[in-house]
Amino acid sequence: MKQLLRNKWFLLFILAITWGSSFILIKKSLVAFSPYEIGAIRVVGSGLMLAVVGIPALLKMSKKTLLWVTIAGFFGNFLPMFLFPIAQTQVSSSLAGILDALVPMFVLGFGFLLFGIKSRLSQVIGAIIGFLGAASLIYFSEGNTETSQFWYAMLIVLAGAAYGVNAVVIKEKIPNVNALQLTAAVYTIWAIPSMVILYATGFVQNFETTPATMEAIKYLAFLTTIGTSIAMLLYYYLIQKTTAVFASTVSYLLPLVAIVWGIFDGEEFTVWFAVGGALILLGIYLSREQTQRPSLNKDYFNFGASCEVTLSRKRKHFQ
């Protein structure tokens, strides 16, 4: 099991299944809760569960590290938790998952704009092809109908941009913070303003144990523990062990999972979904990490230098 957890492709697959299912869970939770309640509960619940690790981790951090952890948490663990449920009041779970595939594009863009990170040409091409796959899915789905809510869909795009900033900040500014401590720290920090938001919604004062509420609580509990806390832990670990670009390619797989759940929930599926999905997978392949082979010339000269040192020592011995 430890070997599997160290395998970046296995972690990518688990994240895709987990986060790809989060859109349908948000949809089911919206039956009884407001978008602001869902977002606040996810952050507060994760913060309370991880506070035992988060508080000691925060106390040990320097002011500079704490600043970057707070920034990363805002863009990756706070803002998107509210943007997704707000958007999904008007956008289907399938389309939400499709639009989330834009994250790698933002990672490449923000990586270059904020930190001057240059990507391989194949990664750029892969990101563009993945974007085209997502765009084709949007065009041939409900995103192309007159009834679609453009500005609500743009909230998903904004959430993707936030995830892009989050990924490059973690990789460039706090790569050495333990993934568990980092996850716990960001949720501990942002649980405080989330508590204020949750109280302001009237959730605590007006909570009623109706059948619909209790059913939605089950979906929200799973979303908070598995889809938020554990998934974010795996995501941060993946960023630190690989690159922000590779970790963000999980967003290319999310539409496939979201669409499958959408089909089970009665949402439409067309042949263009298959075409778009194929383009997305091609984008992942091109964006993959490549191990660099050692240079033959470098090895040759190192070998030559070693032989020269050995011969020199033998000459001194016989002299």
Contacts in CASP RR format, 6 or more apart in sequence:
PFRMAT RR
TARGET T0000
AUTHOR 0000-0000-0000
METHOD contacts of the structure
MODEL  1
MKQLLRNKWFLLFILAITWGSSFILIKKSLVAFSPYEIGAIRVVGSGLML
AVVGIPALLKMSKKTLLWVTIAGFFGNFLPMFLFPIAQTQVSSSLAGILD
ALVPMFVLGFGFLLFGIKSRLSQVIGAIIGFLGAASLIYFSEGNTETSQF
WYAMLIVLAGAAYGVNAVVIKEKIPNVNALQLTAAVYTIWAIPSMVILYA
TGFVQNFETTPATMEAIKYLAFLTTIGTSIAMLLYYYLIQKTTAVFASTV
SYLLPLVAIVWGIFDGEEFTVWFAVGGALILLGIYLSREQTQRPSLNKDY
FNFGASCEVTLSRKRKHFQ
4 10 0 8 1.000
5 11 0 8 1.000
6 241 0 8 1.000
8 238 0 8 1.000
8 241 0 8 1.000
8 242 0 8 1.000
8 246 0 8 1.000
8 289 0 8 1.000
11 234 0 8 1.000
11 237 0 8 1.000
11 238 0 8 1.000
12 238 0 8 1.000
12 246 0 8 1.000
12 247 0 8 1.000
12 249 0 8 1.000
12 250 0 8 1.000
12 253 0 8 1.000
13 253 0 8 1.000
14 234 0 8 1.000
15 231 0 8 1.000
15 234 0 8 1.000
15 235 0 8 1.000
15 238 0 8 1.000
15 250 0 8 1.000
16 250 0 8 1.000
16 253 0 8 1.000
16 254 0 8 1.000
16 256 0 8 1.000
16 257 0 8 1.000
17 257 0 8 1.000
18 226 0 8 1.000
18 227 0 8 1.000
18 230 0 8 1.000
18 231 0 8 1.000
18 234 0 8 1.000
19 100 0 8 1.000
19 227 0 8 1.000
19 231 0 8 1.000
19 250 0 8 1.000
19 254 0 8 1.000
19 257 0 8 1.000
20 97 0 8 1.000
20 253 0 8 1.000
20 254 0 8 1.000
20 257 0 8 1.000
20 258 0 8 1.000
20 261 0 8 1.000
21 227 0 8 1.000
21 257 0 8 1.000
21 258 0 8 1.000
21 261 0 8 1.000
22 84 0 8 1.000
22 223 0 8 1.000
22 227 0 8 1.000
22 231 0 8 1.000
23 84 0 8 1.000
23 88 0 8 1.000
23 93 0 8 1.000
23 94 0 8 1.000
23 96 0 8 1.000
23 97 0 8 1.000
23 100 0 8 1.000
23 254 0 8 1.000
23 258 0 8 1.000
23 261 0 8 1.000
24 93 0 8 1.000
24 258 0 8 1.000
24 261 0 8 1.000
24 262 0 8 1.000
24 265 0 8 1.000
25 219 0 8 1.000
25 220 0 8 1.000
25 222 0 8 1.000
25 223 0 8 1.000
25 227 0 8 1.000
26 38 0 8 1.000
26 84 0 8 1.000
26 85 0 8 1.000
26 88 0 8 1.000
26 93 0 8 1.000
26 96 0 8 1.000
26 223 0 8 1.000
27 88 0 8 1.000
27 92 0 8 1.000
27 93 0 8 1.000
27 265 0 8 1.000
28 215 0 8 1.000
28 216 0 8 1.000
28 219 0 8 1.000
29 38 0 8 1.000
29 85 0 8 1.000
29 216 0 8 1.000
29 219 0 8 1.000
29 220 0 8 1.000
29 223 0 8 1.000
30 38 0 8 1.000
30 85 0 8 1.000
30 88 0 8 1.000
30 89 0 8 1.000
30 216 0 8 1.000
31 212 0 8 1.000
31 215 0 8 1.000
31 216 0 8 1.000
32 210 0 8 1.000
32 212 0 8 1.000
32 213 0 8 1.000
32 215 0 8 1.000
32 216 0 8 1.000
32 217 0 8 1.000
33 41 0 8 1.000
33 203 0 8 1.000
33 213 0 8 1.000
33 216 0 8 1.000
33 220 0 8 1.000
34 201 0 8 1.000
35 82 0 8 1.000
35 85 0 8 1.000
35 86 0 8 1.000
35 88 0 8 1.000
35 89 0 8 1.000
36 82 0 8 1.000
36 85 0 8 1.000
36 86 0 8 1.000
36 197 0 8 1.000
36 198 0 8 1.000
36 200 0 8 1.000
36 201 0 8 1.000
37 198 0 8 1.000
37 201 0 8 1.000
37 203 0 8 1.000
38 81 0 8 1.000
38 85 0 8 1.000
38 220 0 8 1.000
38 223 0 8 1.000
39 81 0 8 1.000
39 82 0 8 1.000
39 85 0 8 1.000
39 194 0 8 1.000
40 81 0 8 1.000
40 82 0 8 1.000
40 194 0 8 1.000
40 195 0 8 1.000
40 197 0 8 1.000
40 198 0 8 1.000
40 201 0 8 1.000
40 203 0 8 1.000
41 198 0 8 1.000
41 203 0 8 1.000
41 220 0 8 1.000
41 224 0 8 1.000
42 81 0 8 1.000
42 220 0 8 1.000
42 223 0 8 1.000
42 224 0 8 1.000
42 228 0 8 1.000
43 77 0 8 1.000
43 78 0 8 1.000
43 81 0 8 1.000
43 187 0 8 1.000
43 190 0 8 1.000
43 191 0 8 1.000
43 194 0 8 1.000
43 228 0 8 1.000
44 191 0 8 1.000
44 194 0 8 1.000
44 195 0 8 1.000
44 198 0 8 1.000
45 187 0 8 1.000
45 191 0 8 1.000
45 224 0 8 1.000
45 229 0 8 1.000
46 77 0 8 1.000
46 187 0 8 1.000
46 191 0 8 1.000
46 224 0 8 1.000
46 225 0 8 1.000
46 228 0 8 1.000
46 229 0 8 1.000
46 232 0 8 1.000
47 54 0 8 1.000
47 184 0 8 1.000
47 187 0 8 1.000
47 188 0 8 1.000
47 190 0 8 1.000
47 191 0 8 1.000
47 229 0 8 1.000
48 191 0 8 1.000
49 187 0 8 1.000
49 225 0 8 1.000
49 229 0 8 1.000
50 183 0 8 1.000
50 184 0 8 1.000
50 187 0 8 1.000
50 188 0 8 1.000
50 229 0 8 1.000
51 184 0 8 1.000
51 188 0 8 1.000
51 191 0 8 1.000
52 184 0 8 1.000
53 180 0 8 1.000
53 181 0 8 1.000
53 184 0 8 1.000
54 181 0 8 1.000
54 184 0 8 1.000
54 185 0 8 1.000
54 187 0 8 1.000
54 188 0 8 1.000
55 188 0 8 1.000
57 177 0 8 1.000
57 178 0 8 1.000
57 181 0 8 1.000
57 182 0 8 1.000
57 184 0 8 1.000
57 185 0 8 1.000
58 66 0 8 1.000
58 69 0 8 1.000
58 185 0 8 1.000
58 188 0 8 1.000
58 189 0 8 1.000
61 69 0 8 1.000
61 177 0 8 1.000
61 185 0 8 1.000
65 174 0 8 1.000
65 177 0 8 1.000
68 169 0 8 1.000
68 173 0 8 1.000
68 174 0 8 1.000
69 174 0 8 1.000
69 177 0 8 1.000
69 182 0 8 1.000
69 185 0 8 1.000
69 186 0 8 1.000
69 189 0 8 1.000
70 186 0 8 1.000
70 189 0 8 1.000
71 169 0 8 1.000
72 166 0 8 1.000
72 169 0 8 1.000
72 170 0 8 1.000
72 173 0 8 1.000
72 174 0 8 1.000
72 182 0 8 1.000
72 186 0 8 1.000
73 166 0 8 1.000
73 186 0 8 1.000
73 189 0 8 1.000
73 190 0 8 1.000
74 190 0 8 1.000
75 162 0 8 1.000
75 163 0 8 1.000
75 164 0 8 1.000
75 165 0 8 1.000
75 166 0 8 1.000
75 169 0 8 1.000
76 162 0 8 1.000
76 163 0 8 1.000
76 165 0 8 1.000
76 166 0 8 1.000
76 186 0 8 1.000
77 166 0 8 1.000
77 186 0 8 1.000
77 187 0 8 1.000
77 190 0 8 1.000
77 232 0 8 1.000
78 190 0 8 1.000
78 193 0 8 1.000
78 194 0 8 1.000
79 159 0 8 1.000
79 162 0 8 1.000
80 159 0 8 1.000
80 160 0 8 1.000
80 162 0 8 1.000
80 163 0 8 1.000
81 228 0 8 1.000
83 155 0 8 1.000
83 156 0 8 1.000
83 158 0 8 1.000
83 159 0 8 1.000
83 162 0 8 1.000
84 96 0 8 1.000
84 155 0 8 1.000
84 156 0 8 1.000
84 159 0 8 1.000
86 152 0 8 1.000
86 155 0 8 1.000
87 96 0 8 1.000
87 152 0 8 1.000
87 153 0 8 1.000
87 155 0 8 1.000
87 156 0 8 1.000
87 159 0 8 1.000
88 96 0 8 1.000
89 152 0 8 1.000
90 149 0 8 1.000
90 152 0 8 1.000
91 99 0 8 1.000
91 148 0 8 1.000
91 149 0 8 1.000
91 152 0 8 1.000
91 153 0 8 1.000
91 156 0 8 1.000
92 142 0 8 1.000
92 262 0 8 1.000
92 267 0 8 1.000
93 258 0 8 1.000
93 261 0 8 1.000
93 262 0 8 1.000
93 265 0 8 1.000
93 267 0 8 1.000
94 141 0 8 1.000
94 255 0 8 1.000
94 258 0 8 1.000
94 259 0 8 1.000
94 261 0 8 1.000
94 262 0 8 1.000
94 267 0 8 1.000
95 138 0 8 1.000
95 141 0 8 1.000
95 142 0 8 1.000
95 143 0 8 1.000
95 148 0 8 1.000
95 153 0 8 1.000
95 156 0 8 1.000
96 156 0 8 1.000
96 258 0 8 1.000
97 156 0 8 1.000
97 254 0 8 1.000
97 255 0 8 1.000
97 258 0 8 1.000
98 134 0 8 1.000
98 137 0 8 1.000
98 138 0 8 1.000
98 141 0 8 1.000
98 255 0 8 1.000
98 258 0 8 1.000
98 259 0 8 1.000
99 134 0 8 1.000
99 138 0 8 1.000
99 153 0 8 1.000
99 156 0 8 1.000
99 157 0 8 1.000
99 160 0 8 1.000
100 156 0 8 1.000
100 159 0 8 1.000
100 160 0 8 1.000
100 251 0 8 1.000
100 254 0 8 1.000
100 255 0 8 1.000
100 258 0 8 1.000
101 130 0 8 1.000
101 131 0 8 1.000
101 133 0 8 1.000
101 134 0 8 1.000
101 251 0 8 1.000
101 252 0 8 1.000
101 254 0 8 1.000
101 255 0 8 1.000
101 280 0 8 1.000
102 131 0 8 1.000
102 134 0 8 1.000
102 157 0 8 1.000
102 160 0 8 1.000
102 251 0 8 1.000
103 160 0 8 1.000
103 163 0 8 1.000
103 164 0 8 1.000
103 167 0 8 1.000
103 248 0 8 1.000
103 251 0 8 1.000
104 127 0 8 1.000
104 130 0 8 1.000
104 245 0 8 1.000
104 248 0 8 1.000
104 249 0 8 1.000
104 251 0 8 1.000
104 252 0 8 1.000
104 287 0 8 1.000
105 127 0 8 1.000
105 128 0 8 1.000
105 131 0 8 1.000
106 160 0 8 1.000
106 161 0 8 1.000
106 163 0 8 1.000
106 164 0 8 1.000
106 165 0 8 1.000
106 248 0 8 1.000
107 163 0 8 1.000
107 164 0 8 1.000
107 167 0 8 1.000
107 168 0 8 1.000
107 244 0 8 1.000
107 245 0 8 1.000
107 248 0 8 1.000
108 119 0 8 1.000
108 123 0 8 1.000
108 124 0 8 1.000
108 127 0 8 1.000
108 245 0 8 1.000
110 161 0 8 1.000
110 164 0 8 1.000
110 165 0 8 1.000
110 168 0 8 1.000
111 117 0 8 1.000
111 168 0 8 1.000
111 172 0 8 1.000
111 244 0 8 1.000
112 118 0 8 1.000
112 119 0 8 1.000
114 165 0 8 1.000
114 168 0 8 1.000
114 172 0 8 1.000
115 168 0 8 1.000
115 172 0 8 1.000
117 168 0 8 1.000
117 172 0 8 1.000
119 245 0 8 1.000
120 290 0 8 1.000
122 286 0 8 1.000
122 287 0 8 1.000
122 290 0 8 1.000
123 245 0 8 1.000
123 286 0 8 1.000
123 287 0 8 1.000
125 283 0 8 1.000
125 286 0 8 1.000
126 282 0 8 1.000
126 283 0 8 1.000
126 284 0 8 1.000
126 285 0 8 1.000
126 286 0 8 1.000
126 287 0 8 1.000
127 245 0 8 1.000
127 283 0 8 1.000
127 287 0 8 1.000
129 279 0 8 1.000
129 282 0 8 1.000
129 283 0 8 1.000
129 286 0 8 1.000
130 252 0 8 1.000
130 279 0 8 1.000
130 280 0 8 1.000
130 282 0 8 1.000
130 283 0 8 1.000
130 284 0 8 1.000
132 279 0 8 1.000
133 275 0 8 1.000
133 276 0 8 1.000
133 277 0 8 1.000
133 279 0 8 1.000
133 280 0 8 1.000
134 252 0 8 1.000
134 255 0 8 1.000
134 276 0 8 1.000
134 280 0 8 1.000
136 272 0 8 1.000
136 275 0 8 1.000
136 276 0 8 1.000
136 279 0 8 1.000
137 255 0 8 1.000
137 272 0 8 1.000
137 273 0 8 1.000
137 276 0 8 1.000
137 277 0 8 1.000
138 144 0 8 1.000
139 272 0 8 1.000
140 270 0 8 1.000
140 272 0 8 1.000
140 273 0 8 1.000
141 268 0 8 1.000
141 270 0 8 1.000
141 272 0 8 1.000
141 273 0 8 1.000
142 148 0 8 1.000
142 268 0 8 1.000
143 153 0 8 1.000
160 251 0 8 1.000
163 248 0 8 1.000
163 251 0 8 1.000
164 244 0 8 1.000
164 248 0 8 1.000
167 239 0 8 1.000
167 244 0 8 1.000
167 247 0 8 1.000
167 248 0 8 1.000
168 244 0 8 1.000
170 182 0 8 1.000
170 236 0 8 1.000
170 239 0 8 1.000
170 240 0 8 1.000
170 244 0 8 1.000
171 239 0 8 1.000
171 240 0 8 1.000
171 243 0 8 1.000
171 244 0 8 1.000
174 182 0 8 1.000
175 240 0 8 1.000
177 185 0 8 1.000
179 233 0 8 1.000
179 236 0 8 1.000
179 237 0 8 1.000
179 240 0 8 1.000
180 233 0 8 1.000
182 236 0 8 1.000
183 229 0 8 1.000
183 232 0 8 1.000
183 233 0 8 1.000
183 236 0 8 1.000
187 229 0 8 1.000
187 232 0 8 1.000
198 204 0 8 1.000
207 213 0 8 1.000
235 247 0 8 1.000
235 250 0 8 1.000
238 246 0 8 1.000
238 247 0 8 1.000
238 250 0 8 1.000
239 247 0 8 1.000
242 289 0 8 1.000
243 289 0 8 1.000
245 287 0 8 1.000
246 287 0 8 1.000
246 288 0 8 1.000
246 289 0 8 1.000
249 283 0 8 1.000
249 284 0 8 1.000
249 287 0 8 1.000
249 288 0 8 1.000
252 280 0 8 1.000
252 281 0 8 1.000
252 283 0 8 1.000
252 284 0 8 1.000
252 287 0 8 1.000
253 280 0 8 1.000
253 284 0 8 1.000
255 277 0 8 1.000
255 280 0 8 1.000
256 277 0 8 1.000
256 280 0 8 1.000
259 267 0 8 1.000
259 269 0 8 1.000
259 273 0 8 1.000
263 269 0 8 1.000
END
